[in-house]
């Protein structure tokens, strides 16, 4: 049974969804905040939090897991710059701020940012 297994599809095949996730999360870690649609922000914020939790461990095993998901430059920044900021924090690393509708297609927009 597939109870509670629903994720957002974004109208894309699985390979494109995986690439979209990698791009959104990489941009979040690279710039600290991104403006995206509300659906993408709600879908990828928990993924980003799990990645930060893995980076806080800073073991060889967690580094190898992160390298499967992200670019090596972003993994280094994540482990050496971002994760130490959240050493004493148990979750809640991201924040979603609703911005309103996009002008062109009225899509609900949001700001996904890392909490300081």
C-alpha positions as a Markdown table, in Angstrom:
| # | Residue | x | y | z |
|---|---|---|---|---|
| 1 | Unk | 0.0 | 0.0 | 0.0 |
| 2 | Unk | 1.2 | 3.5 | -0.8 |
| 3 | Unk | -0.3 | 5.4 | 2.2 |
| 4 | Unk | 1.5 | 8.7 | 3.0 |
| 5 | Unk | 3.9 | 8.3 | 0.1 |
| 6 | Unk | 2.7 | 11.3 | -1.9 |
| 7 | Unk | 5.3 | 13.8 | -3.1 |
| 8 | Unk | 4.9 | 16.7 | -5.4 |
| 9 | Unk | 5.5 | 15.7 | -9.0 |
| 10 | Unk | 5.9 | 19.2 | -10.5 |
| 11 | Unk | 4.7 | 17.8 | -13.9 |
| 12 | Unk | 8.2 | 16.3 | -14.6 |
| 13 | Unk | 9.7 | 12.9 | -15.0 |
| 14 | Unk | 11.7 | 11.4 | -12.1 |
| 15 | Unk | 15.1 | 12.4 | -13.5 |
| 16 | Unk | 14.0 | 16.0 | -14.0 |
| 17 | Unk | 12.6 | 16.1 | -10.5 |
| 18 | Unk | 15.9 | 14.8 | -9.1 |
| 19 | Unk | 17.8 | 17.4 | -11.1 |
| 20 | Unk | 15.4 | 20.2 | -9.9 |
| 21 | Unk | 15.9 | 19.1 | -6.3 |
| 22 | Unk | 19.7 | 19.1 | -6.6 |
| 23 | Unk | 19.6 | 22.6 | -8.3 |
| 24 | Unk | 17.3 | 24.2 | -5.7 |
| 25 | Unk | 19.1 | 22.8 | -2.7 |
| 26 | Unk | 22.5 | 23.7 | -4.2 |
| 27 | Unk | 21.4 | 27.2 | -4.8 |
| 28 | Unk | 20.1 | 27.5 | -1.3 |
| 29 | Unk | 23.4 | 26.4 | 0.2 |
| 30 | Unk | 25.4 | 28.6 | -2.2 |
| 31 | Unk | 23.5 | 31.8 | -1.7 |
| 32 | Unk | 21.8 | 31.3 | 1.7 |
| 33 | Unk | 18.3 | 32.2 | 0.3 |
| 34 | Unk | 16.4 | 31.7 | -2.9 |
| 35 | Unk | 13.1 | 32.9 | -4.3 |
| 36 | Unk | 11.0 | 30.0 | -5.7 |
| 37 | Unk | 7.4 | 28.8 | -5.8 |
| 38 | Unk | 5.7 | 27.9 | -2.6 |
| 39 | Unk | 5.3 | 24.3 | -3.6 |
| 40 | Unk | 9.0 | 23.9 | -4.4 |
| 41 | Unk | 9.9 | 25.6 | -1.1 |
| 42 | Unk | 7.6 | 23.3 | 0.9 |
| 43 | Unk | 8.9 | 20.2 | -0.9 |
| 44 | Unk | 12.7 | 20.9 | -0.6 |
| 45 | Unk | 13.0 | 22.6 | 2.8 |
| 46 | Unk | 12.8 | 19.3 | 4.7 |
| 47 | Unk | 15.3 | 17.8 | 2.3 |
| 48 | Unk | 17.7 | 20.7 | 2.9 |
| 49 | Unk | 17.3 | 20.2 | 6.7 |
| 50 | Unk | 18.2 | 16.5 | 6.5 |
| 51 | Unk | 21.3 | 17.4 | 4.5 |
| 52 | Unk | 22.4 | 20.0 | 7.1 |
| 53 | Unk | 21.9 | 17.4 | 9.8 |
| 54 | Unk | 24.1 | 15.0 | 8.0 |
| 55 | Unk | 26.7 | 17.7 | 7.5 |
| 56 | Unk | 26.8 | 18.4 | 11.2 |
| 57 | Unk | 28.1 | 14.9 | 11.8 |
| 58 | Unk | 31.2 | 15.6 | 9.6 |
| 59 | Unk | 32.3 | 11.9 | 9.3 |
| 60 | Unk | 33.6 | 10.2 | 6.3 |
| 61 | Unk | 30.3 | 8.3 | 5.9 |
| 62 | Unk | 28.2 | 11.5 | 5.9 |
| 63 | Unk | 30.6 | 13.2 | 3.5 |
| 64 | Unk | 30.2 | 10.3 | 1.0 |
| 65 | Unk | 26.4 | 10.5 | 1.3 |
| 66 | Unk | 26.5 | 14.2 | 0.7 |
| 67 | Unk | 28.8 | 13.8 | -2.3 |
| 68 | Unk | 26.2 | 11.6 | -3.9 |
| 69 | Unk | 23.7 | 14.3 | -3.6 |
| 70 | Unk | 25.6 | 17.6 | -4.2 |
| 71 | Unk | 28.6 | 19.1 | -5.9 |
| 72 | Unk | 31.9 | 18.7 | -4.0 |
| 73 | Unk | 32.4 | 22.5 | -3.7 |
| 74 | Unk | 29.0 | 22.9 | -2.1 |
| 75 | Unk | 29.7 | 19.9 | 0.2 |
| 76 | Unk | 32.9 | 21.6 | 1.4 |
| 77 | Unk | 31.0 | 24.9 | 2.0 |
| 78 | Unk | 28.2 | 23.0 | 3.8 |
| 79 | Unk | 30.6 | 21.1 | 6.1 |
| 80 | Unk | 33.0 | 23.9 | 6.9 |
| 81 | Unk | 30.9 | 27.0 | 6.9 |
| 82 | Unk | 27.1 | 26.3 | 7.1 |
| 83 | Unk | 26.9 | 23.3 | 9.5 |
| 84 | Unk | 29.1 | 24.7 | 12.3 |
| 85 | Unk | 26.6 | 27.6 | 12.6 |
| 86 | Unk | 23.9 | 25.1 | 13.6 |
| 87 | Unk | 26.0 | 23.1 | 16.0 |
| 88 | Unk | 23.8 | 23.8 | 19.0 |
| 89 | Unk | 20.5 | 23.9 | 17.1 |
| 90 | Unk | 18.2 | 20.8 | 16.8 |
| 91 | Unk | 16.4 | 21.3 | 13.5 |
| 92 | Unk | 14.6 | 24.3 | 12.1 |
| 93 | Unk | 17.5 | 25.4 | 9.8 |
| 94 | Unk | 15.3 | 26.8 | 7.1 |
| 95 | Unk | 12.5 | 29.4 | 6.9 |
| 96 | Unk | 9.8 | 29.8 | 4.3 |
| 97 | Unk | 8.4 | 33.4 | 3.9 |
| 98 | Unk | 5.4 | 33.8 | 1.6 |
| 99 | Unk | 5.8 | 36.6 | -0.9 |
| 100 | Unk | 2.6 | 36.7 | -2.9 |
| 101 | Unk | 1.7 | 35.9 | -6.5 |
| 102 | Unk | 4.2 | 36.1 | -9.4 |
| 103 | Unk | 3.0 | 38.7 | -11.9 |
| 104 | Unk | 3.3 | 36.5 | -15.1 |
| 105 | Unk | 1.3 | 33.4 | -14.1 |
| 106 | Unk | 0.1 | 34.2 | -10.6 |
| 107 | Unk | 2.1 | 31.3 | -9.0 |
| 108 | Unk | 2.4 | 31.6 | -5.3 |
| 109 | Unk | 6.0 | 32.6 | -4.5 |
| 110 | Unk | 8.1 | 32.2 | -1.4 |
| 111 | Unk | 11.5 | 33.0 | 0.0 |
| 112 | Unk | 13.4 | 29.9 | 1.2 |
| 113 | Unk | 16.3 | 30.9 | 3.4 |
| 114 | Unk | 18.7 | 29.5 | 6.0 |
| 115 | Unk | 18.1 | 30.7 | 9.5 |
| 116 | Unk | 21.0 | 32.5 | 11.1 |
